[in-house]
Amino acid sequence: MSEPLSTLKIGDEPINLTQVLKRAGWVQSGGEAKSLIGEQRVFVNGEVELRKRRQMKVGDVVHLEDGPSMELTTGD
């Protein structure tokens, strides 16, 4: 059974995937985020994402393999 979709407010500032994972509290450090991405355990919009510095935008959905999912929203 999957967990419900949560949201993360990112506002208008540019943000990359490693920063999203840290801000969501899913990892403690950038190194941990990079490891998860390198192990192909992070999905963006339903596809495995290997780019650590992928620029994220409002509406993107991030999912951890066998873990939580979240949608990026505006800071309003």
N, C-alpha and C positions, 0 to 999 in steps of 0.2 A: 504494500500500500504506500503510495507516495504522499509526501507532506504537502500541505497547501502552499500555494504560490504567495510569497511575501513581496514587499516592495522595498526599494532603496531609492531615496531621493538623491539625485546627483546634481541638480541645478543646471546652470548653463556653462559651467567650467569644463574644459576638456578633462577627461579621465580615462585611464587605460585599465585593462582587465586586472592586472595585479593590484591596482589601487582599489578597484571595486571589491575584490575578494577580501582585502584588508578592512575596508570600511564596513563591509557586511559582518565582520567578525568571524568569518569562516576560516581565516588563517591569522597567525600572530605576526608574521613577517613577510617581506617581499620574497625572501628565499623559499619560504614554505609555499607561497603562491606559485612561484616559478616551477617548483618541483611537481605540484599538482598538475599544472599545465603541461609540463614535459612528459608526465606519465599518462597523458591523454584522458584525464579524469574530469576535465572542465568542458562543458558544452555551452555554446552561445547560439541561441535561436535554433536549438535542436541538432547542431553539428559540433563535432569535436573541434576545439579551438587550440591551435598550437602557438599562436602569436601572443607572447607575453605582453607586448606593448599595444595590442589591438585597441584602437580608439573606440570607446563605447558611446552609445547614444540612448536617449530616452526611447523606451519601447523595447529595447533589447531584453531578452530573457536569458539569465545565466542559471545553469544547473550543475550541481556536483554529482558525479556518478554515485549512485546509491545514497544520495543526500538531498539537501534542500534545493529549492528553486526560488528565484526572485526576478521581478521585473523592475527595470530602471524607470524612474518617474522624474518629473520636474520637481524643483524645490518649492513650488507654490504651496 
